[in-house]
Amino acid sequence: MNKSFSRVRNFLAASAAVLMLAGCGTAAPKAPETPAAQPAKPSNPDVILATTTSTQDSGLLDVLVPDFEKKTGYKIKTIAVGTGQALTMGEKGEADVLLTHAPSSEKKLVDNKDVTNYQLVMHNDFVIVGPSADPAKIKGKKTAAEALKAIADSQSIFVSRGDDSGTHKMEKSLWKQAKIEPKGAWYQESGSGMGQTLNVASEKGGYTLTDRATYLATKKNLKLDILVEGEKSLLNIYHVMQVNPEKFSKVNKDGAKAFVDYLINPDTQKKIGDFGKDKYGQSLFFPDAGKKEEDIGK
Amino acid sequence: MELIWEGLKKAFHMLITGDPEVFKITLLTLQVSGTATLISLAIGVPLGTLLALTQFPGRRFLMSVVNTSMGMPPVVVGLWVTIFLWRSGPLGWLKMLYTPYAIVVAQALIASPIIIGLTAAAIQQIDPKLRLQIKALGTTRIQYLWFLVKEARFSLLAAVIAGFGAVVSEVGASMMVGGNVKGQTRVLTTATVMEVSKGNFDVAIALSVILILLAYLVTLWLTLLQQKQRGV
């Protein structure tokens, strides 16, 4: 009897140890480190930011979010998904603030009053990258549409995001401009984020459309060169917007407004413009707050 | 080859320098998956025992459902938990989406069927003669069940190991319901996926090494516990 008692005791002791561990598990996330010098804590500190993978993968948000949190006391939950999903989260009131880059799709949300306080933040540009051997001979083509046509005509591999992200939306509109419906074994959809899609294109020796920021940030592992760039239709324009609190009562209105104000603030705009210069020798994003969309790139 | 070497060096470096970010992610992984395993244990052992010992119509059907759920794809669990926890969803008022709690819920749902199924199998394997003997000793119902569970403890620990192994290595559900929020819900698997998409393969390799080490250490601890009991 003694023996089995000690067995039971062992088991109980082990379970208790695990339980204690679990105890920390539920306690720890509640108490994020709070530095002493912090502004007055907002009553509803959690702000859900739905954004595109490019802002996360490029590292820009790693610079901006901590700075915003320090200045305002809000806590940003960054959910990095494609622009398509980010906009859907806005339409359903599942996020508080959106930072996306698909102006034509965003317009629908603005018109439906799903979002308010729609502000231009920054732009960079899309580029078409591909293997340096350039089997479709797109280098030197003046427009993206011509380049895509050459890729389709030569049946060279083109890797598409295929995830309804901002980049994917841009790609689809470019195919439309080229009057081509991309189909066939050469047209492959990765169904994943920009970074991963670049990896796939690099491994398959294919072409893809990418934002410059993600390309520069991940370039070191890629066997891809920039082949087409600089056309106005390749501009990649980012807007920030609040999800409309009048339509969705659970939205964190003050937190969302604070984040929009922060992004268009001159200090932040300078930070955006400087981001990446030290590492890549060029800006990854160009600040545009206060400008008109039509004037960008002129 | 060079990349693998770089990754291993990075992992070693992160481990010995105690990179605070990596430490935080590792600790959260352990806490979330440990809690989820415990919850599924609390749900799974009683239900599994019940399923093994009682006879009722539809029992075989229920058993087949449990057995199927043992291989439930985590993304399916992730999707449904997300839908329920959305602000507009039926449990939206809990404000749990994109918190560690949401990951615990999803992982507990993934591990529970595994624990139920393995518990039921373990209890059913006990020699029916032994059951009779225990009953003949004049045990109360509670005592009887306690004896049975104790008799099956090696298999139960195996169930715990299987459950923990399944959830600690899971990425789809954690990504969906947790959102990979830095400092809050970023666990080893979701961080690895993100680093891959950033093209930081060395960091990704380092994180994967740490994940394997973590899984190994926990399993080692449970195995020692199991074997030590056997050795007494």
Boltz contact constraints between the chains, C-beta under 6 A:
constraints:
  - contact:
      token1: [A, 7]
      token2: [B, 229]
      max_distance: 6.0
  - contact:
      token1: [A, 14]
      token2: [B, 225]
      max_distance: 6.0
  - contact:
      token1: [A, 18]
      token2: [B, 38]
      max_distance: 6.0
  - contact:
      token1: [A, 21]
      token2: [B, 34]
      max_distance: 6.0
  - contact:
      token1: [A, 22]
      token2: [B, 34]
      max_distance: 6.0
  - contact:
      token1: [A, 22]
      token2: [B, 35]
      max_distance: 6.0
  - contact:
      token1: [A, 22]
      token2: [B, 38]
      max_distance: 6.0
  - contact:
      token1: [A, 24]
      token2: [B, 31]
      max_distance: 6.0
  - contact:
      token1: [A, 25]
      token2: [B, 31]
      max_distance: 6.0
  - contact:
      token1: [A, 25]
      token2: [B, 35]
      max_distance: 6.0
  - contact:
      token1: [A, 29]
      token2: [B, 100]
      max_distance: 6.0
  - contact:
      token1: [A, 57]
      token2: [B, 197]
      max_distance: 6.0
  - contact:
      token1: [A, 57]
      token2: [B, 198]
      max_distance: 6.0
  - contact:
      token1: [A, 77]
      token2: [B, 98]
      max_distance: 6.0
  - contact:
      token1: [A, 77]
      token2: [B, 181]
      max_distance: 6.0
  - contact:
      token1: [A, 79]
      token2: [B, 179]
      max_distance: 6.0
  - contact:
      token1: [A, 92]
      token2: [B, 88]
      max_distance: 6.0
  - contact:
      token1: [A, 93]
      token2: [B, 87]
      max_distance: 6.0
  - contact:
      token1: [A, 94]
      token2: [B, 86]
      max_distance: 6.0
  - contact:
      token1: [A, 94]
      token2: [B, 87]
      max_distance: 6.0
  - contact:
      token1: [A, 193]
      token2: [B, 197]
      max_distance: 6.0
  - contact:
      token1: [A, 195]
      token2: [B, 197]
      max_distance: 6.0
  - contact:
      token1: [A, 195]
      token2: [B, 198]
      max_distance: 6.0
  - contact:
      token1: [A, 195]
      token2: [B, 199]
      max_distance: 6.0
  - contact:
      token1: [A, 196]
      token2: [B, 197]
      max_distance: 6.0
  - contact:
      token1: [A, 218]
      token2: [B, 199]
      max_distance: 6.0
  - contact:
      token1: [A, 221]
      token2: [B, 199]
      max_distance: 6.0
  - contact:
      token1: [A, 250]
      token2: [B, 87]
      max_distance: 6.0
